[in-house]
Amino acid sequence: MAGLPNMSGMMKQIQKMQEKMAQVQEELEQRTVVGEAGGGMVKATVNGRQRLTALAIEREVLTGEDQDMLEDLILAAVNKALEESQKMAQEEMAKVTSGILPNIPGLNLPGF
């Protein structure tokens, strides 16, 4: 029975971690990153929950006739912003789980 108090303590730590993860997710909703393409001609803003919140396109790109180029710039900017957003979210979630759970291969805790 010596292991039971240890298990109780671990369950409390897990509950605290879950509460902190929920708090971090709320905070990530407010934090943003910007991905740029075409030397800043297209800027995509994404929050920490991987939601596109703004898209800015310089007027000179809009007056051009190259629709394919504009679409490529938009895709590149959005994808860069999404990558940065995911990295930011992973870093914040790693802070929450650091030191609480052992490093168990294959154990992937849901961040979202």
C-alpha atoms as an extended CHARMM CRD file, in Angstrom:
* protein
*
       112  EXT
         1         1  MET       CA              0.0000000000        0.0000000000        0.0000000000  PROA      1               0.0000000000
         2         2  ALA       CA              3.0160000000        2.2530000000        0.0810000000  PROA      2               0.0000000000
         3         3  GLY       CA              2.4160000000        3.2320000000       -3.5560000000  PROA      3               0.0000000000
         4         4  LEU       CA             -1.0510000000        4.7110000000       -2.9940000000  PROA      4               0.0000000000
         5         5  PRO       CA              0.0050000000        8.0780000000       -1.5400000000  PROA      5               0.0000000000
         6         6  ASN       CA              2.3650000000        8.4710000000       -4.4860000000  PROA      6               0.0000000000
         7         7  MET       CA             -0.4780000000        7.7840000000       -6.9280000000  PROA      7               0.0000000000
         8         8  SER       CA             -2.6840000000       10.3160000000       -5.1420000000  PROA      8               0.0000000000
         9         9  GLY       CA              0.0290000000       12.9500000000       -5.4450000000  PROA      9               0.0000000000
        10        10  MET       CA              0.4710000000       12.1700000000       -9.1300000000  PROA      10              0.0000000000
        11        11  MET       CA             -3.2700000000       12.5090000000       -9.7560000000  PROA      11              0.0000000000
        12        12  LYS       CA             -3.2350000000       15.9350000000       -8.0800000000  PROA      12              0.0000000000
        13        13  GLN       CA             -0.3100000000       16.9700000000      -10.2770000000  PROA      13              0.0000000000
        14        14  ILE       CA             -2.1460000000       15.7930000000      -13.3770000000  PROA      14              0.0000000000
        15        15  GLN       CA             -5.2570000000       17.7350000000      -12.3680000000  PROA      15              0.0000000000
        16        16  LYS       CA             -3.1720000000       20.8850000000      -11.8280000000  PROA      16              0.0000000000
        17        17  MET       CA             -1.4990000000       20.3290000000      -15.1890000000  PROA      17              0.0000000000
        18        18  GLN       CA             -4.8750000000       20.0090000000      -16.9170000000  PROA      18              0.0000000000
        19        19  GLU       CA             -6.0420000000       23.2560000000      -15.3270000000  PROA      19              0.0000000000
        20        20  LYS       CA             -2.8470000000       25.0110000000      -16.4060000000  PROA      20              0.0000000000
        21        21  MET       CA             -3.1950000000       23.6020000000      -19.9540000000  PROA      21              0.0000000000
        22        22  ALA       CA             -6.7120000000       25.0500000000      -20.1820000000  PROA      22              0.0000000000
        23        23  GLN       CA             -5.3810000000       28.4170000000      -19.0050000000  PROA      23              0.0000000000
        24        24  VAL       CA             -2.5430000000       28.3280000000      -21.5560000000  PROA      24              0.0000000000
        25        25  GLN       CA             -5.0020000000       27.4960000000      -24.3430000000  PROA      25              0.0000000000
        26        26  GLU       CA             -7.0590000000       30.5670000000      -23.4370000000  PROA      26              0.0000000000
        27        27  GLU       CA             -3.9130000000       32.7020000000      -23.4300000000  PROA      27              0.0000000000
        28        28  LEU       CA             -2.8380000000       31.2890000000      -26.8070000000  PROA      28              0.0000000000
        29        29  GLU       CA             -6.1140000000       32.4750000000      -28.2810000000  PROA      29              0.0000000000
        30        30  GLN       CA             -4.9780000000       36.0510000000      -27.5380000000  PROA      30              0.0000000000
        31        31  ARG       CA             -1.3660000000       35.7050000000      -28.7350000000  PROA      31              0.0000000000
        32        32  THR       CA             -0.5670000000       36.1380000000      -32.4070000000  PROA      32              0.0000000000
        33        33  VAL       CA              2.2540000000       35.5920000000      -34.8650000000  PROA      33              0.0000000000
        34        34  VAL       CA              2.6990000000       37.0430000000      -38.3580000000  PROA      34              0.0000000000
        35        35  GLY       CA              3.8930000000       35.1910000000      -41.4290000000  PROA      35              0.0000000000
        36        36  GLU       CA              5.1050000000       37.2670000000      -44.3670000000  PROA      36              0.0000000000
        37        37  ALA       CA              5.6880000000       36.5100000000      -48.0270000000  PROA      37              0.0000000000
        38        38  GLY       CA              6.9160000000       38.5410000000      -50.9650000000  PROA      38              0.0000000000
        39        39  GLY       CA              9.0710000000       40.7880000000      -48.8030000000  PROA      39              0.0000000000
        40        40  GLY       CA              6.1070000000       41.7210000000      -46.6190000000  PROA      40              0.0000000000
        41        41  MET       CA              3.6860000000       42.2560000000      -49.5130000000  PROA      41              0.0000000000
        42        42  VAL       CA              1.3730000000       39.6870000000      -47.9240000000  PROA      42              0.0000000000
        43        43  LYS       CA              1.0760000000       39.2980000000      -44.1370000000  PROA      43              0.0000000000
        44        44  ALA       CA             -0.9880000000       36.6550000000      -42.3850000000  PROA      44              0.0000000000
        45        45  THR       CA             -1.7330000000       36.9170000000      -38.6690000000  PROA      45              0.0000000000
        46        46  VAL       CA             -2.5620000000       33.6980000000      -36.8210000000  PROA      46              0.0000000000
        47        47  ASN       CA             -3.3420000000       33.2160000000      -33.1460000000  PROA      47              0.0000000000
        48        48  GLY       CA             -1.9200000000       30.5160000000      -30.8930000000  PROA      48              0.0000000000
        49        49  ARG       CA             -4.8990000000       28.2890000000      -31.6070000000  PROA      49              0.0000000000
        50        50  GLN       CA             -4.0180000000       28.1680000000      -35.3270000000  PROA      50              0.0000000000
        51        51  ARG       CA             -6.8050000000       30.5040000000      -36.4250000000  PROA      51              0.0000000000
        52        52  LEU       CA             -6.1990000000       33.0670000000      -39.1520000000  PROA      52              0.0000000000
        53        53  THR       CA             -7.1620000000       36.4000000000      -37.5920000000  PROA      53              0.0000000000
        54        54  ALA       CA             -5.9740000000       38.8830000000      -40.2330000000  PROA      54              0.0000000000
        55        55  LEU       CA             -4.6870000000       38.9900000000      -43.7880000000  PROA      55              0.0000000000
        56        56  ALA       CA             -2.9960000000       42.1010000000      -45.1880000000  PROA      56              0.0000000000
        57        57  ILE       CA             -2.1720000000       42.4830000000      -48.8720000000  PROA      57              0.0000000000
        58        58  GLU       CA             -0.2680000000       45.4870000000      -50.2090000000  PROA      58              0.0000000000
        59        59  ARG       CA             -2.2740000000       47.4210000000      -52.7830000000  PROA      59              0.0000000000
        60        60  GLU       CA              0.4280000000       47.1230000000      -55.4450000000  PROA      60              0.0000000000
        61        61  VAL       CA              0.0540000000       43.3420000000      -55.4290000000  PROA      61              0.0000000000
        62        62  LEU       CA             -3.6930000000       43.6940000000      -55.9620000000  PROA      62              0.0000000000
        63        63  THR       CA             -3.2990000000       45.8460000000      -59.0410000000  PROA      63              0.0000000000
        64        64  GLY       CA             -1.1570000000       43.2570000000      -60.7890000000  PROA      64              0.0000000000
        65        65  GLU       CA             -2.5550000000       40.7760000000      -63.2380000000  PROA      65              0.0000000000
        66        66  ASP       CA             -0.7380000000       37.7460000000      -61.8470000000  PROA      66              0.0000000000
        67        67  GLN       CA             -3.4210000000       35.9740000000      -59.8240000000  PROA      67              0.0000000000
        68        68  ASP       CA             -1.2690000000       32.8480000000      -59.4490000000  PROA      68              0.0000000000
        69        69  MET       CA              1.5280000000       34.8520000000      -57.8290000000  PROA      69              0.0000000000
        70        70  LEU       CA             -0.8900000000       36.4790000000      -55.3820000000  PROA      70              0.0000000000
        71        71  GLU       CA             -2.3760000000       33.1150000000      -54.4360000000  PROA      71              0.0000000000
        72        72  ASP       CA              1.1260000000       31.6910000000      -53.8990000000  PROA      72              0.0000000000
        73        73  LEU       CA              2.0720000000       34.6380000000      -51.6720000000  PROA      73              0.0000000000
        74        74  ILE       CA             -1.0840000000       34.2170000000      -49.6030000000  PROA      74              0.0000000000
        75        75  LEU       CA             -0.4740000000       30.4950000000      -49.1660000000  PROA      75              0.0000000000
        76        76  ALA       CA              3.1530000000       31.0720000000      -48.1980000000  PROA      76              0.0000000000
        77        77  ALA       CA              2.2930000000       33.7670000000      -45.6490000000  PROA      77              0.0000000000
        78        78  VAL       CA             -0.5090000000       31.7440000000      -44.0570000000  PROA      78              0.0000000000
        79        79  ASN       CA              1.5940000000       28.5900000000      -43.8830000000  PROA      79              0.0000000000
        80        80  LYS       CA              4.5110000000       30.4620000000      -42.2790000000  PROA      80              0.0000000000
        81        81  ALA       CA              2.1790000000       31.9670000000      -39.6980000000  PROA      81              0.0000000000
        82        82  LEU       CA              0.5910000000       28.5840000000      -38.9490000000  PROA      82              0.0000000000
        83        83  GLU       CA              4.0160000000       26.9940000000      -38.4510000000  PROA      83              0.0000000000
        84        84  GLU       CA              5.0370000000       29.7560000000      -36.0390000000  PROA      84              0.0000000000
        85        85  SER       CA              1.7260000000       29.4570000000      -34.2070000000  PROA      85              0.0000000000
        86        86  GLN       CA              2.1320000000       25.7050000000      -33.7670000000  PROA      86              0.0000000000
        87        87  LYS       CA              5.6870000000       26.1660000000      -32.5280000000  PROA      87              0.0000000000
        88        88  MET       CA              4.5180000000       28.7830000000      -30.0260000000  PROA      88              0.0000000000
        89        89  ALA       CA              1.7110000000       26.5210000000      -28.7700000000  PROA      89              0.0000000000
        90        90  GLN       CA              4.0270000000       23.5170000000      -28.4100000000  PROA      90              0.0000000000
        91        91  GLU       CA              6.5380000000       25.5700000000      -26.4420000000  PROA      91              0.0000000000
        92        92  GLU       CA              3.8510000000       26.8520000000      -24.0810000000  PROA      92              0.0000000000
        93        93  MET       CA              2.3830000000       23.3790000000      -23.5390000000  PROA      93              0.0000000000
        94        94  ALA       CA              5.8660000000       21.9460000000      -22.9200000000  PROA      94              0.0000000000
        95        95  LYS       CA              6.2840000000       24.4800000000      -20.1090000000  PROA      95              0.0000000000
        96        96  VAL       CA              3.1050000000       23.1660000000      -18.5050000000  PROA      96              0.0000000000
        97        97  THR       CA              4.0420000000       19.4850000000      -18.6580000000  PROA      97              0.0000000000
        98        98  SER       CA              7.7520000000       19.9250000000      -17.8630000000  PROA      98              0.0000000000
        99        99  GLY       CA              8.7010000000       18.1150000000      -14.6740000000  PROA      99              0.0000000000
       100       100  ILE       CA              5.1960000000       16.8440000000      -13.9780000000  PROA      100             0.0000000000
       101       101  LEU       CA              5.0040000000       13.8110000000      -16.2000000000  PROA      101             0.0000000000
       102       102  PRO       CA              7.8270000000       11.4410000000      -16.9530000000  PROA      102             0.0000000000
       103       103  ASN       CA              9.1250000000       11.3650000000      -20.4910000000  PROA      103             0.0000000000
       104       104  ILE       CA              7.2050000000        8.3660000000      -21.7660000000  PROA      104             0.0000000000
       105       105  PRO       CA              7.8300000000        7.5520000000      -25.4350000000  PROA      105             0.0000000000
       106       106  GLY       CA              4.6200000000        7.6230000000      -27.4170000000  PROA      106             0.0000000000
       107       107  LEU       CA              2.6940000000        9.5740000000      -24.7710000000  PROA      107             0.0000000000
       108       108  ASN       CA              1.1950000000       12.4990000000      -26.6120000000  PROA      108             0.0000000000
       109       109  LEU       CA             -0.9940000000       14.7340000000      -24.5190000000  PROA      109             0.0000000000
       110       110  PRO       CA             -3.6200000000       16.6180000000      -26.4630000000  PROA      110             0.0000000000
       111       111  GLY       CA             -2.8650000000       20.3170000000      -26.5810000000  PROA      111             0.0000000000
       112       112  PHE       CA             -6.1800000000       21.2280000000      -28.1780000000  PROA      112             0.0000000000
